[in-house]
Amino acid sequence: MSLSESYIDEGDIHPIDLVEHIAEHHAWEFDRIADDQIAMAVEGQWRTYSITLAWSAYDQTLRLICTFEMEPPEERMPALYEMLNLANDVCWAGGFTWWDEQKLMVFRYGLILAGDQMASPEQIDTMISAAVMSCERFYPAIQLVTWADRTPQDAMNVAIAEAYGRA
C-alpha cells in the first residue's frame, strides 16, 4: 500500500501531520516538538541521522534539516569546506553546510508550497529519503577529508563512485 493510500484525506492536512504519519509508517523514532515541527531519528548504513522538519506558514515552506555530529580538527576545516562546495555542486535538491557552534554537519532542503499547495506523502517521504541518501553518499568523503588527510577531490571520487555489493 502506498503512503497516500494509507492516509485518509480529510481536506487540508498540515504538512507536519503528514510527516508524523510517514514516521509512524516507517517505525522511526519521532517527537512532535510543536504543531509545526517534528524531530526524528532515521537509521542509515553509516550512522543514525537526526532529522527535523518544520513548517513555516510565513513563506509556505516545509524545511528539512538532517544532521550528524562530528568534531573535525581545526586544521582540516579548509579542506572540509572545499569538499562541501564540491558536494553541493552535485546536489540538486538540498545542500550541505557546517554549523561550527553546534558541531553539526547539516543537509538542508526546503519544499516551497506557495499558493496553498499541499505536499503529498510520497513527496515528503522522497524528501526525507533523499536527505538520508545524500548524507550516506557523502559521509565517507567527509570522513576521508577530515580524518584521513585526503584531498577533497580524492574524497569526492569515493562519493561519486558507484558501489556494488557490500564489504
C-alpha positions in Angstrom: 0.0 0.0 0.0 1.4 3.4 -0.9 1.7 6.1 1.7 -1.1 8.2 0.1 -3.5 5.1 0.1 -2.8 4.6 3.8 -3.7 8.2 4.7 -7.3 9.3 4.7 -7.6 12.7 3.1 -9.8 14.9 5.4 -9.4 18.2 3.5 -6.5 20.5 4.4 -3.8 18.4 6.1 -1.0 20.1 7.9 2.4 19.1 6.4 3.8 18.0 9.8 0.8 15.7 10.3 1.8 14.0 7.1 5.4 13.8 8.3 4.2 12.2 11.6 2.2 9.6 9.6 5.3 8.8 7.5 7.4 8.4 10.6 4.8 6.0 12.1 4.7 4.2 8.7 8.5 3.6 8.8 8.6 3.0 12.6 11.1 5.8 13.0 11.5 7.3 16.5 10.0 10.8 16.5 9.0 13.6 18.7 6.3 16.2 17.7 8.1 19.2 19.1 5.3 21.7 18.3 2.3 21.9 16.0 4.6 23.0 13.2 7.8 20.9 13.9 8.8 17.3 14.3 12.1 15.6 15.0 13.0 12.0 14.2 15.9 9.6 14.1 16.5 7.7 10.9 19.0 4.8 10.7 21.4 4.9 7.9 24.2 2.5 6.9 26.9 4.8 8.3 25.0 6.2 11.3 21.7 7.4 12.7 20.7 10.8 11.4 18.7 13.4 13.2 16.0 14.9 11.0 13.8 17.9 11.8 11.0 19.1 9.6 9.4 22.4 10.3 6.5 24.2 8.6 6.9 27.9 8.0 3.5 29.5 7.3 5.2 32.8 6.7 6.9 31.7 3.5 4.9 28.5 3.0 8.0 26.3 3.1 8.5 22.8 4.6 12.0 22.9 5.9 14.1 19.8 6.5 17.4 19.6 8.2 19.3 16.3 8.5 22.2 16.4 10.9 25.0 14.3 12.3 27.6 15.3 14.9 31.3 15.5 14.2 34.3 17.2 15.6 36.8 17.8 12.7 40.3 19.0 13.6 40.6 22.8 13.1 43.5 22.4 10.6 41.2 20.3 8.3 38.4 22.8 8.2 39.6 24.5 4.9 39.6 21.1 3.2 36.2 20.2 4.7 34.7 23.5 3.4 36.2 22.8 -0.1 34.8 19.2 0.0 31.3 20.6 0.9 31.5 23.0 -2.0 32.3 20.1 -4.3 29.4 18.0 -2.8 26.9 20.9 -3.2 27.9 21.2 -6.8 26.4 17.7 -7.5 23.4 18.0 -5.1 20.4 19.4 -7.0 17.9 19.0 -4.2 19.3 20.4 -0.9 22.8 21.2 0.2 25.4 20.7 3.0 26.6 23.3 5.5 28.7 23.1 8.6 27.3 24.5 11.9 30.5 25.1 13.9 29.0 26.2 17.1 26.8 23.1 17.4 29.5 20.8 15.8 26.9 19.5 13.3 27.1 18.6 9.6 23.8 19.7 8.2 22.0 18.8 5.0 19.2 21.3 4.3 16.3 21.3 1.9 13.1 23.5 1.6 10.0 22.4 -0.2 8.1 25.6 -1.2 4.3 25.1 -1.1 3.2 28.6 -2.2 -0.4 29.3 -3.2 -1.9 26.9 -0.7 -0.4 23.8 -2.3 -0.4 20.5 -0.4 2.6 18.2 -0.2 1.8 14.6 -0.9 3.0 11.8 1.4 5.2 10.5 -1.4 6.8 13.9 -1.9 7.7 14.2 1.8 8.9 10.6 2.0 11.1 11.2 -1.0 12.4 14.4 0.6 13.4 12.6 3.7 14.9 9.7 1.8 16.9 12.0 -0.5 18.4 13.8 2.6 19.4 10.5 4.1 20.8 9.2 0.8 22.8 12.4 0.3 24.3 12.1 3.8 25.0 8.4 3.3 26.7 9.2 -0.1 29.0 11.9 1.2 29.6 10.6 4.7 32.7 8.6 3.7 34.1 11.5 1.7 33.6 13.8 4.7 35.4 11.3 6.9 38.3 10.9 4.4 38.9 14.6 4.2 38.5 15.1 8.0 40.4 12.2 9.4 42.5 10.6 6.6 44.1 13.8 5.2 42.7 13.0 1.8 42.2 15.9 -0.7 38.7 17.0 -1.2 38.8 15.9 -4.9 40.2 12.5 -3.9 37.5 12.1 -1.3 34.8 13.1 -3.8 35.9 10.3 -6.1 34.8 7.9 -3.4 31.4 9.6 -3.1 30.8 9.7 -6.8 31.9 6.1 -7.5 29.1 3.5 -7.8 29.3 0.8 -5.1 28.3 -2.7 -5.9 27.7 -5.2 -3.1 28.8 -4.8 0.4 32.1 -5.3 2.1 
